[in-house]
Amino acid sequence: MYAPGDVGTLAEIQEFYRSQKVDTTIIELMNQTNDILDHVPFREANTVKGHETRLRTGLPEIYFRQLYRGTPISKSQYSRVVEGIGMLEGRMELDVKEKELYGATFGAYRASEAKAFMEALRQKAATLFFYGDHARLADEFDGFATRYNDINNPHVIDASEFTYGSNSEGEESKDAETGLTSMYLVAWGPDSVHGIFPKESVGGLKHTDLGTYTTTDNEMRKFEVYGDLFSWNLGLAVRDWRAVVRICNIKTKYLANTLTGTLANINGSETKVSSTREDGWINLKDLTIIAKSKIPAGMRNRAVWYCNPQVLAGLEIQSSDTKNVHLHYGEYFGVQNVPAIHSRPVFECECITNNEEKVTAGGSYPEKKSE
């Protein structure tokens, strides 16, 4: 049964096919840059319901040996964590009469719609990697923001403590007005952080051509359609919670898009570009150094930064000062001119929002979730 907007209207279809003399290419204004999807290493889950990881939480006791005296028995301690998997799907149906009416051009329309479905799946997956919340919706898996949501977690850094003037009067109301965002440092690896897909299945975004079949309209009258199914079964396994650092509570009001003048923030109002020691200036250099140092030494060489366009602009603006040499450009994951801070690449993820809730004490983090 169809609801308004589920299928293309006749006017929309005719607009697409209206003339071969007119460029019918659709400009993909809804596409996003979410580089994280190109970096996640995926592994097959080790159980049917998800991926089980055992974490060492204590070492065996070691004793001094004495002559003619035995040594007490000891053992290590561990905890168990099971990561869930979400099943994403999108279904497209096109009336078979469209092919009769528009002939070979029908294939272009079907391919164009398929492209939109795949982009929607990519955006949904990227959003889940950061904001998935199993407690809110049972079908979701927990993302980084959900797992690292407590400033008592040693791997969560409160940016407001590195913001000049952050303790000034009325600061709380400013946060509510302008919104907050985060940066994430992730050290991908098979024993640290990786994606998962169901046991005994194939990972990745999947498209299935369902061929033609009979369906019904809103009045239960039957007709034939071409069907396409788009699916992606995936999850996120944080096997070692030390492999992720979140810098939270970054005030978006003070993250600039230009070097001079004013800029429009997320609410459409203008704000000045904040510079060193001015009210609201965020010390991104110190924040990123502290974050990097929290990743275990053996993981740092594969750690990658993720932030939204506003934070990336702020990083580059702060680095425009000739005295700041902590940011440079290089090639990472086959991509040229990628900014790198302290030799760790910084990638853009538009799915990281500018309206995150303020992170305070009493949230959650992976250490708490082990059984």
Secondary structure, 3 states (H helix, E strand, C coil): CCCCCCCCCHHHHHHHHCCCCCCCCCCCCCCCCEHHHHCCCEEECCCCCCEEEEEEEECCCCCCCCCCCCCCCCCCEEEEEEECCEEEEEEEEEEHHHHHHHCCHHHHHHHHHHHHHHHHHHHHHHHHHHHCCCCCCCCCCCCHHHHCCCCCCCCEEEHHHHECCCCCCCHHHHHHHHCEEEEEEEECCCCCEEEEECCCCCCCCEEEEEEEEEEECCCCCEEEEEEEEEEEEEEEEECCHHHEEEEEEEEHHHCCCCCCCEEECCCCCEEECCCCCCCCCECHHHHHHHHHHHCCCCCHHHEEEEECHHHHHHHHHHHCCCCCCCEEEEEECCEEEEEEECCEEEEEECCCCCCECCCCCCCCCHHHHCC
